[in-house]
Amino acid sequence: QVQLVESGGGLVQAGGSLRLSCAASGSIFSPYFPMAWYRQAPGKQRELVATITSSSTTNYADSVKGRFTISRDSAKNTVFLQMNSLKPEDTAVYYCNYRRYVDYWGQGTQVTVSS
């Protein structure tokens, strides 16, 4: 199986920054598969924020382009999400995702941006 543990969420004022981390482990985890960050705001569906492949090719939702940066440290099985210029609409629970034939999810970390 795969275990994903997120950290780094919190409360920040608009315009501020946060850095999320996701530590992956498990018997079938491999750094050769893509990882991603999703988020889910209250009353809304879970949405894709950013993805990163094993070769560090990245892709972002239009709403976060230029503000968020996804990266990974394959040696430590960790993926990061650097979030800058945060807006109140970025408030959500952020989830780490690993896809190897099926989706694996972390428990989520709350990000709250105050105006």
Salt bridges, closest charged atoms under 4 A:
GLU47 OE2 - ARG39 NE 2.64
ASP62 OD1 - LYS65 NZ 3.16
ASP90 OD1 - ARG39 NH1 2.92
ASP90 OD2 - ARG67 NH1 2.76
ASP103 OD1 - ARG99 NE 2.74
